[in-house]
Each structure stands twice: as C-alpha cells, then as structure tokens.
Amino acid sequence: MQTVWSALEIEKAAQTKHSTEEKQIAEILIRIRETKKKKQTLRFLYAAAGTAAAILFCLFSLTEKENTKEFSYEQLLAEQISDPDQIQIIQHTGERILLTDSMVTINYEIAGRMIINQDTIFTDNPEDPTMHTLYTPYGKRSKLSLPDGSIVHLNAGSILIYPSDFSEEKREVFLEGEGFFEIKKEEKRKFYVQTLYKTTEVLGTRFNIITDKENQSFTAILVDGEIALNGEKETYRLQPNECYQYKALTKQETLEQVDVSFYISWIDGKLKFEREQFRNVLQKIEKQYNIQITLHDNRFSGKLISGSLELNERPEKSIDHLLETIIPNYQKLKQQTLINIYSIN
C-alpha cells in the first residue's frame, strides 16, 4: 500500500514535469511519512520509491504502447460530423467529402488516387500515408476498396478508420458499427480489425463484424477462411459458419454454429431473420431506413417471426409484411382503421 501511495504522488509530479528526479521522489516520500524520520524508515521509503518508480515506468510503458493506436482512433472518432445524414470521408486535415448517394462505392488505386462512384476525387501522397474516416449514416451503405485490394462493406450507422496506404509490417483498420470484410491474403502482412472491444486477426478470408456500443457487445461471423480472436481465457480460431459473441459488461463469451446468410444478407439489400423477436426486427428496420418506429401495442413486441425483407421497399410496406405474419386479417383491419400498431417518425 505504501508503494502504491508513493506511486500516485510520483505520478502527480510527473504530470507537471517531463521527468521525476530522485530528489523529488525523496521529498514526496518524506511528506507522506513526515512523522517517521528515522534513518531506517527513510531507507525503506527510498527502496519503496525505487519499486514504485519501476512499477510506474513498466505500467506507463505498457499502457502507452497499448493505447497509442486506440487513442488516435478515439481522437478521429471524436471528430464532429458536420452533416450526420450524409456519407462522409473525413481526411486527417479535417477536410470532408460529403456524398448524397444512398449507396457509395470508393476505390483506392496506385499513387493514392481515390475514385468515388467512378469519379476521381483527390490523390493522396503515396510517400506520406494519412488516416481517413469513412462515416456511413443510418439509412445508407457504402463499399470501400482498400489500398491492398481488400474490400469492406459498411452497413448503416457505421464508421471505418483506415490509412491511405498500409505499412510494410501490417495492415490495420478500426471499425465501429457493422462491416463485412473480404480480405486479400498476404504472406508477410497480417490484417487486423480493431474495435472498442476486440481485435480480429485475419488470415485472408471473408467475415462480418458487429460492434454495439449501446449493449456493449461484439460479434464476429466467419463466412470462409480463418480469423483469430483473443478471448478471456483462450484464443479462438473461428471456422466457417461459426459465430463468436462477447458481452463487455459480463465478460461472457459464446461460440456457435450459425447460418451466416442471416448475418450478411444486408450486403445484397435484404434483411433475413429466423425466429427473431418482432421488436428486434423493428430496430434493424430503423437502422436501415434511418427512421424511428413507435410500437403502440407491446403485446406484439416479443412475437417470434421468420422471413426476409427487401430493403428497397418503403419501410411501411416492410412493417406491414411483418404484421401480416402475426395478426390474422391484419390488412382488412387496417383498411377499416380498426387497428393502429405503429407509427413512423
């Protein structure tokens, strides 16, 4: 306890100066134990100071190494979105490209040239790679071809932070939301997908990742190839058709076999579900259409439904299709204005 107490005082001093001298440490420790000034006690305190300083140095070094990337990603995530309803590419300089399309395709070519929907927008300096942020709002989707030829599909309400060119040692991006990855395999450079909760090591494969900040959860679904994840007690190496889920609050982990088509159907403009609660399907519809749905009769919220919806249809039509499966004569009751289950904002 003495060592930790000393370490906290040393940290306070270190925050105001670039280095903490031995004399400063001695003064701090004497102040802590000023009622005991015997030589034997001071010798103990100097030993404790050395231990505390060593502990701090190790902890700070490890923390800095571990958080350097996350800190830069967090800084980029904190960037103010000027128009939250538009797809945006935010450059490290703060310059923004606003795109009004509901679906955008972005390609990087040699010499740092970026092409958006077949139009050249700008060219990065290939000798000075920079970080870009791709923001895809609710109601829209985007597809990005990375500098190495890998492809990322971003679902509605998602953010991807990526470099204009990868380093020689590794390839790394940061995801918040949901993304489907088709990674080009390379022998020398592994590919990493960083998130707030887990880092996915990729060995050349196709997979889907979902991060949910509201529920503090992480989900990875492997379509083919192989990915690796560091679990709480072991390393998970997913096989095709496996789904790994992690709950940050409880540290709970699960690994199970799934039908991957239910997780990646959004790429083709569809929403598939099987025995899923009605309220959960409504939440997915809200995300895809950028709307807010109010359910007026909670009796139906927990109803289990299965099916498929075309995302190019109007949301009202999609919801009506769902209600037809759980309410007999729904269309007839609706036409007679005898039923009002939901409203859209």
C-alpha positions, 0 to 999 in steps of 0.5 A: 500500500505504501508503494502504491501511495508513493506511486500516485504522488510520483505520478502527480509530479510527473504530470507537471514535469517531463521527468521525476528526479530522485530528489523529488521522489525523496521529498514526496516520500518524506511528506507522506511519512513526515512523522517517521524520520528515522534513518531506517524508515527513510531507507525503506521509503527510498527502496519503496520509491525505487519499486514504485518508480519501476512499477510506474515506468513498466505500467506507463510503458505498457499502457502507452504502447497499448493505447497509442493506436486506440487513442488516435482512433478515439481522437478521429472518432471524436471528430464532429460530423458536420452533416450526420445524414450524409456519407462522409470521408473525413481526411486527417486535415479535417477536410470532408467529402460529403456524398448524397448517394444512398449507396457509395462505392470508393476505390483506392488505386496506385499513387493514392488516387481515390475514385468515388462512384467512378469519379476521381476525387483527390490523390493522396501522397503515396510517400506520406500515408494519412488516416481517413474516416469513412462515416456511413449514416443510418439509412445508407451503405457504402463499399470501400476498396482498400489500398491492398485490394481488400474490400469492406462493406459498411452497413448503416450507422457505421464508421471505418478508420483506415490509412491511405496506404498500409505499412510494410509490417501490417495492415490495420483498420478500426471499425465501429458499427457493422462491416463485412470484410473480404480480405486479400491474403498476404504472406508477410502482412497480417490484417487486423480489425480493431474495435472498442472491444476486440481485435480480429486477426485475419488470415485472408478470408471473408467475415462480418463484424458487429460492434454495439456500443449501446449493449456493449457487445461484439460479434464476429461471423466467419463466412470462409477462411480463418480469423483469430480472436483473443478471448478471456481465457483462450484464443479462438480460431473461428471456422466457417459458419461459426459465430463468436459473441462477447458481452463487455459488461459480463465478460461472457463469451459464446461460440456457435454454429450459425447460418451466416446468410442471416448475418450478411444478407444486408450486403445484397439489400435484404434483411433475413431473420429466423425466429427473431423477436418482432421488436428486434426486427423493428430496430434493424428496420430503423437502422436501415431506413434511418427512421424511428418506429413507435410500437403502440401495442407491446403485446406484439413486441416479443412475437417470434417471426421468420422471413426476409425483407427487401430493403428497397421497399418503403419501410411501411410496406416492410412493417406491414409484411411483418404484421401480416405474419402475426395478426390474422386479417391484419390488412382488412383491419387496417383498411377499416382503421380498426387497428393502429400498431405503429407509427413512423417518425 
